[in-house]
């Protein structure tokens, strides 16, 4: 049986905290990186990379110079 030299595509994934769908990354995610769930469109923040953990990204609030 011939061997294939095709590189394996390594993905890292975690569950979306909003809809529980798999959110996959093609490369190693970084802490505080923002990603979007393809299933529910929620904006997610990487809160940990080992183990990979996602939380809903905080809403950006207006800064009124206070």
Backbone atoms as SQL, in Angstrom:
CREATE TABLE atoms (id INTEGER PRIMARY KEY, chain TEXT, resi INTEGER, resn TEXT, atom TEXT, x REAL, y REAL, z REAL);
INSERT INTO atoms VALUES
  (1, 'A', 1, 'UNK', 'N', 0.854, -1.175, 0.000),
  (2, 'A', 1, 'UNK', 'CA', 0.000, 0.000, 0.000),
  (3, 'A', 1, 'UNK', 'C', 0.901, 1.240, 0.000),
  (4, 'A', 2, 'UNK', 'N', 0.734, 2.142, -0.957),
  (5, 'A', 2, 'UNK', 'CA', 1.586, 3.332, -1.029),
  (6, 'A', 2, 'UNK', 'C', 1.251, 4.319, 0.084),
  (7, 'A', 3, 'UNK', 'N', 2.317, 4.949, 0.592),
  (8, 'A', 3, 'UNK', 'CA', 2.132, 5.966, 1.627),
  (9, 'A', 3, 'UNK', 'C', 1.898, 7.318, 0.971),
  (10, 'A', 4, 'UNK', 'N', 1.089, 8.120, 1.584),
  (11, 'A', 4, 'UNK', 'CA', 0.881, 9.478, 1.082),
  (12, 'A', 4, 'UNK', 'C', 1.697, 10.428, 1.933),
  (13, 'A', 5, 'UNK', 'N', 2.272, 11.405, 1.295),
  (14, 'A', 5, 'UNK', 'CA', 3.080, 12.396, 2.003),
  (15, 'A', 5, 'UNK', 'C', 2.309, 13.679, 2.238),
  (16, 'A', 6, 'UNK', 'N', 0.997, 13.619, 2.134),
  (17, 'A', 6, 'UNK', 'CA', 0.181, 14.808, 2.358),
  (18, 'A', 6, 'UNK', 'C', 0.243, 15.177, 3.832),
  (19, 'A', 7, 'UNK', 'N', 0.500, 16.448, 4.117),
  (20, 'A', 7, 'UNK', 'CA', 0.556, 16.860, 5.520),
  (21, 'A', 7, 'UNK', 'C', -0.820, 16.792, 6.165),
  (22, 'A', 8, 'UNK', 'N', -0.839, 16.356, 7.383),
  (23, 'A', 8, 'UNK', 'CA', -2.097, 16.322, 8.124),
  (24, 'A', 8, 'UNK', 'C', -2.462, 17.744, 8.520),
  (25, 'A', 9, 'UNK', 'N', -3.728, 18.063, 8.392),
  (26, 'A', 9, 'UNK', 'CA', -4.196, 19.390, 8.784),
  (27, 'A', 9, 'UNK', 'C', -4.569, 19.314, 10.257),
  (28, 'A', 10, 'UNK', 'N', -3.768, 19.948, 11.070),
  (29, 'A', 10, 'UNK', 'CA', -4.020, 19.946, 12.506),
  (30, 'A', 10, 'UNK', 'C', -4.929, 21.111, 12.857),
  (31, 'A', 11, 'UNK', 'N', -5.998, 20.806, 13.512),
  (32, 'A', 11, 'UNK', 'CA', -6.889, 21.870, 13.949),
  (33, 'A', 11, 'UNK', 'C', -7.071, 21.761, 15.457),
  (34, 'A', 12, 'UNK', 'N', -7.313, 22.885, 16.046),
  (35, 'A', 12, 'UNK', 'CA', -7.615, 22.967, 17.462),
  (36, 'A', 12, 'UNK', 'C', -9.053, 23.438, 17.549),
  (37, 'A', 13, 'UNK', 'N', -9.830, 22.851, 18.430),
  (38, 'A', 13, 'UNK', 'CA', -11.238, 23.216, 18.508),
  (39, 'A', 13, 'UNK', 'C', -11.714, 23.225, 19.958),
  (40, 'A', 14, 'UNK', 'N', -12.770, 23.995, 20.176),
  (41, 'A', 14, 'UNK', 'CA', -13.438, 24.047, 21.476),
  (42, 'A', 14, 'UNK', 'C', -14.916, 24.300, 21.221),
  (43, 'A', 15, 'UNK', 'N', -15.729, 24.062, 22.212),
  (44, 'A', 15, 'UNK', 'CA', -17.170, 24.256, 22.078),
  (45, 'A', 15, 'UNK', 'C', -17.543, 25.716, 22.297),
  (46, 'A', 16, 'UNK', 'N', -18.466, 26.209, 21.480),
  (47, 'A', 16, 'UNK', 'CA', -19.000, 27.560, 21.643),
  (48, 'A', 16, 'UNK', 'C', -19.828, 27.596, 22.930),
  (49, 'A', 17, 'UNK', 'N', -19.579, 28.553, 23.825),
  (50, 'A', 17, 'UNK', 'CA', -20.356, 28.618, 25.064),
  (51, 'A', 17, 'UNK', 'C', -21.807, 29.046, 24.840),
  (52, 'A', 18, 'UNK', 'N', -22.118, 29.594, 23.684),
  (53, 'A', 18, 'UNK', 'CA', -23.478, 30.056, 23.383),
  (54, 'A', 18, 'UNK', 'C', -24.348, 28.928, 22.830),
  (55, 'A', 19, 'UNK', 'N', -23.823, 28.180, 21.828),
  (56, 'A', 19, 'UNK', 'CA', -24.651, 27.170, 21.157),
  (57, 'A', 19, 'UNK', 'C', -24.056, 25.766, 21.196),
  (58, 'A', 20, 'UNK', 'N', -22.872, 25.616, 21.774),
  (59, 'A', 20, 'UNK', 'CA', -22.182, 24.337, 21.919),
  (60, 'A', 20, 'UNK', 'C', -21.659, 23.755, 20.603),
  (61, 'A', 21, 'UNK', 'N', -21.663, 24.528, 19.523),
  (62, 'A', 21, 'UNK', 'CA', -21.088, 24.072, 18.255),
  (63, 'A', 21, 'UNK', 'C', -19.569, 24.090, 18.360),
  (64, 'A', 22, 'UNK', 'N', -18.913, 23.300, 17.535),
  (65, 'A', 22, 'UNK', 'CA', -17.452, 23.273, 17.532),
  (66, 'A', 22, 'UNK', 'C', -16.914, 24.513, 16.835),
  (67, 'A', 23, 'UNK', 'N', -15.978, 25.197, 17.491),
  (68, 'A', 23, 'UNK', 'CA', -15.285, 26.348, 16.909),
  (69, 'A', 23, 'UNK', 'C', -13.851, 25.885, 16.676),
  (70, 'A', 24, 'UNK', 'N', -13.462, 25.780, 15.397),
  (71, 'A', 24, 'UNK', 'CA', -12.147, 25.246, 15.042),
  (72, 'A', 24, 'UNK', 'C', -11.201, 26.362, 14.627),
  (73, 'A', 25, 'UNK', 'N', -9.931, 26.162, 14.925),
  (74, 'A', 25, 'UNK', 'CA', -8.867, 27.091, 14.554),
  (75, 'A', 25, 'UNK', 'C', -7.878, 26.332, 13.672),
  (76, 'A', 26, 'UNK', 'N', -7.458, 26.940, 12.563),
  (77, 'A', 26, 'UNK', 'CA', -6.489, 26.305, 11.668),
  (78, 'A', 26, 'UNK', 'C', -5.073, 26.379, 12.220),
  (79, 'A', 27, 'UNK', 'N', -4.850, 27.285, 13.153),
  (80, 'A', 27, 'UNK', 'CA', -3.539, 27.431, 13.781),
  (81, 'A', 27, 'UNK', 'C', -3.774, 27.571, 15.280),
  (82, 'A', 28, 'UNK', 'N', -2.713, 27.532, 16.036),
  (83, 'A', 28, 'UNK', 'CA', -2.851, 27.640, 17.486),
  (84, 'A', 28, 'UNK', 'C', -3.388, 29.018, 17.857),
  (85, 'A', 29, 'UNK', 'N', -4.518, 29.084, 18.546),
  (86, 'A', 29, 'UNK', 'CA', -5.061, 30.386, 18.943),
  (87, 'A', 29, 'UNK', 'C', -4.240, 31.006, 20.060),
  (88, 'A', 30, 'UNK', 'N', -4.330, 32.316, 20.164),
  (89, 'A', 30, 'UNK', 'CA', -3.631, 33.053, 21.225),
  (90, 'A', 30, 'UNK', 'C', -4.644, 33.519, 22.254),
  (91, 'A', 31, 'UNK', 'N', -4.187, 33.638, 23.491),
  (92, 'A', 31, 'UNK', 'CA', -5.052, 34.119, 24.568),
  (93, 'A', 31, 'UNK', 'C', -5.538, 35.523, 24.232),
  (94, 'A', 32, 'UNK', 'N', -6.788, 35.805, 24.481),
  (95, 'A', 32, 'UNK', 'CA', -7.484, 37.068, 24.223),
  (96, 'A', 32, 'UNK', 'C', -7.816, 37.270, 22.744),
  (97, 'A', 33, 'UNK', 'N', -7.531, 36.292, 21.894),
  (98, 'A', 33, 'UNK', 'CA', -7.907, 36.377, 20.480),
  (99, 'A', 33, 'UNK', 'C', -9.430, 36.309, 20.380),
  (100, 'A', 34, 'UNK', 'N', -9.990, 37.047, 19.434),
  (101, 'A', 34, 'UNK', 'CA', -11.430, 37.046, 19.209),
  (102, 'A', 34, 'UNK', 'C', -11.727, 36.162, 18.003),
  (103, 'A', 35, 'UNK', 'N', -12.717, 35.299, 18.155),
  (104, 'A', 35, 'UNK', 'CA', -13.148, 34.409, 17.076),
  (105, 'A', 35, 'UNK', 'C', -14.660, 34.516, 16.965),
  (106, 'A', 36, 'UNK', 'N', -15.203, 34.045, 15.858),
  (107, 'A', 36, 'UNK', 'CA', -16.650, 34.067, 15.663),
  (108, 'A', 36, 'UNK', 'C', -17.129, 32.633, 15.445),
  (109, 'A', 37, 'UNK', 'N', -18.195, 32.279, 16.121),
  (110, 'A', 37, 'UNK', 'CA', -18.807, 30.968, 15.941),
  (111, 'A', 37, 'UNK', 'C', -19.549, 30.975, 14.608),
  (112, 'A', 38, 'UNK', 'N', -19.268, 30.007, 13.763),
  (113, 'A', 38, 'UNK', 'CA', -19.932, 29.945, 12.452),
  (114, 'A', 38, 'UNK', 'C', -21.389, 29.522, 12.567),
  (115, 'A', 39, 'UNK', 'N', -21.741, 28.839, 13.643),
  (116, 'A', 39, 'UNK', 'CA', -23.112, 28.362, 13.806),
  (117, 'A', 39, 'UNK', 'C', -24.065, 29.447, 14.309),
  (118, 'A', 40, 'UNK', 'N', -23.633, 30.236, 15.310),
  (119, 'A', 40, 'UNK', 'CA', -24.546, 31.218, 15.904),
  (120, 'A', 40, 'UNK', 'C', -24.054, 32.656, 15.778),
  (121, 'A', 41, 'UNK', 'N', -22.872, 32.854, 15.196),
  (122, 'A', 41, 'UNK', 'CA', -22.279, 34.178, 14.957),
  (123, 'A', 41, 'UNK', 'C', -21.878, 34.914, 16.239),
  (124, 'A', 42, 'UNK', 'N', -21.805, 34.215, 17.360),
  (125, 'A', 42, 'UNK', 'CA', -21.370, 34.850, 18.610),
  (126, 'A', 42, 'UNK', 'C', -19.890, 35.200, 18.522),
  (127, 'A', 43, 'UNK', 'N', -19.520, 36.370, 19.069),
  (128, 'A', 43, 'UNK', 'CA', -18.111, 36.741, 19.167),
  (129, 'A', 43, 'UNK', 'C', -17.562, 36.109, 20.436),
  (130, 'A', 44, 'UNK', 'N', -16.454, 35.388, 20.285),
  (131, 'A', 44, 'UNK', 'CA', -15.882, 34.637, 21.389),
  (132, 'A', 44, 'UNK', 'C', -14.454, 35.075, 21.655),
  (133, 'A', 45, 'UNK', 'N', -14.054, 35.002, 22.909),
  (134, 'A', 45, 'UNK', 'CA', -12.685, 35.336, 23.293),
  (135, 'A', 45, 'UNK', 'C', -11.997, 34.078, 23.799),
  (136, 'A', 46, 'UNK', 'N', -10.770, 33.857, 23.349),
  (137, 'A', 46, 'UNK', 'CA', -9.963, 32.746, 23.850),
  (138, 'A', 46, 'UNK', 'C', -9.481, 33.149, 25.240),
  (139, 'A', 47, 'UNK', 'N', -9.932, 32.431, 26.262),
  (140, 'A', 47, 'UNK', 'CA', -9.554, 32.768, 27.632),
  (141, 'A', 47, 'UNK', 'C', -8.442, 31.873, 28.157),
  (142, 'A', 48, 'UNK', 'N', -8.213, 30.749, 27.496),
  (143, 'A', 48, 'UNK', 'CA', -7.139, 29.838, 27.870),
  (144, 'A', 48, 'UNK', 'C', -6.743, 29.047, 26.634),
  (145, 'A', 49, 'UNK', 'N', -5.458, 28.730, 26.533),
  (146, 'A', 49, 'UNK', 'CA', -5.006, 27.942, 25.390),
  (147, 'A', 49, 'UNK', 'C', -4.648, 26.509, 25.769),
  (148, 'A', 50, 'UNK', 'N', -4.491, 26.217, 27.057),
  (149, 'A', 50, 'UNK', 'CA', -4.165, 24.859, 27.475),
  (150, 'A', 50, 'UNK', 'C', -4.814, 24.559, 28.806),
  (151, 'A', 51, 'UNK', 'N', -5.998, 24.021, 28.825),
  (152, 'A', 51, 'UNK', 'CA', -6.803, 23.579, 27.685),
  (153, 'A', 51, 'UNK', 'C', -7.484, 24.766, 27.007),
  (154, 'A', 52, 'UNK', 'N', -7.851, 24.581, 25.752),
  (155, 'A', 52, 'UNK', 'CA', -8.504, 25.648, 24.998),
  (156, 'A', 52, 'UNK', 'C', -9.867, 25.937, 25.600),
  (157, 'A', 53, 'UNK', 'N', -10.107, 27.209, 25.899),
  (158, 'A', 53, 'UNK', 'CA', -11.361, 27.629, 26.515),
  (159, 'A', 53, 'UNK', 'C', -11.841, 28.914, 25.858),
  (160, 'A', 54, 'UNK', 'N', -13.141, 28.962, 25.563),
  (161, 'A', 54, 'UNK', 'CA', -13.753, 30.133, 24.936),
  (162, 'A', 54, 'UNK', 'C', -14.850, 30.680, 25.828),
  (163, 'A', 55, 'UNK', 'N', -14.989, 32.006, 25.841),
  (164, 'A', 55, 'UNK', 'CA', -16.090, 32.678, 26.532),
  (165, 'A', 55, 'UNK', 'C', -16.657, 33.716, 25.591),
  (166, 'A', 56, 'UNK', 'N', -17.884, 34.145, 25.849),
  (167, 'A', 56, 'UNK', 'CA', -18.460, 35.225, 25.051),
  (168, 'A', 56, 'UNK', 'C', -17.591, 36.459, 25.214),
  (169, 'A', 57, 'UNK', 'N', -17.269, 37.105, 24.107),
  (170, 'A', 57, 'UNK', 'CA', -16.430, 38.304, 24.150),
  (171, 'A', 57, 'UNK', 'C', -17.210, 39.426, 24.819),
  (172, 'A', 58, 'UNK', 'N', -16.537, 40.237, 25.633),
  (173, 'A', 58, 'UNK', 'CA', -17.234, 41.349, 26.289),
  (174, 'A', 58, 'UNK', 'C', -17.665, 42.393, 25.268),
  (175, 'A', 59, 'UNK', 'N', -18.779, 43.027, 25.549),
  (176, 'A', 59, 'UNK', 'CA', -19.263, 44.117, 24.697),
  (177, 'A', 59, 'UNK', 'C', -18.314, 45.300, 24.830),
  (178, 'A', 60, 'UNK', 'N', -18.037, 45.956, 23.742),
  (179, 'A', 60, 'UNK', 'CA', -17.197, 47.150, 23.770),
  (180, 'A', 60, 'UNK', 'C', -18.074, 48.307, 24.213),
  (181, 'A', 61, 'UNK', 'N', -17.664, 48.960, 25.292),
  (182, 'A', 61, 'UNK', 'CA', -18.451, 50.067, 25.824),
  (183, 'A', 61, 'UNK', 'C', -17.834, 51.393, 25.418),
  (184, 'A', 62, 'UNK', 'N', -18.664, 52.406, 25.318),
  (185, 'A', 62, 'UNK', 'CA', -18.201, 53.758, 24.985),
  (186, 'A', 62, 'UNK', 'C', -17.334, 54.289, 26.119),
  (187, 'A', 63, 'UNK', 'N', -16.263, 54.967, 25.770),
  (188, 'A', 63, 'UNK', 'CA', -15.418, 55.631, 26.756),
  (189, 'A', 63, 'UNK', 'C', -15.683, 57.123, 26.622),
  (190, 'A', 64, 'UNK', 'N', -16.347, 57.681, 27.596),
  (191, 'A', 64, 'UNK', 'CA', -16.735, 59.094, 27.535),
  (192, 'A', 64, 'UNK', 'C', -15.680, 59.989, 28.165),
  (193, 'A', 65, 'UNK', 'N', -14.452, 59.522, 28.280),
  (194, 'A', 65, 'UNK', 'CA', -13.378, 60.347, 28.816),
  (195, 'A', 65, 'UNK', 'C', -13.410, 60.479, 30.320),
  (196, 'A', 66, 'UNK', 'N', -14.049, 59.550, 30.981),
  (197, 'A', 66, 'UNK', 'CA', -14.144, 59.623, 32.438),
  (198, 'A', 66, 'UNK', 'C', -12.989, 58.933, 33.089);
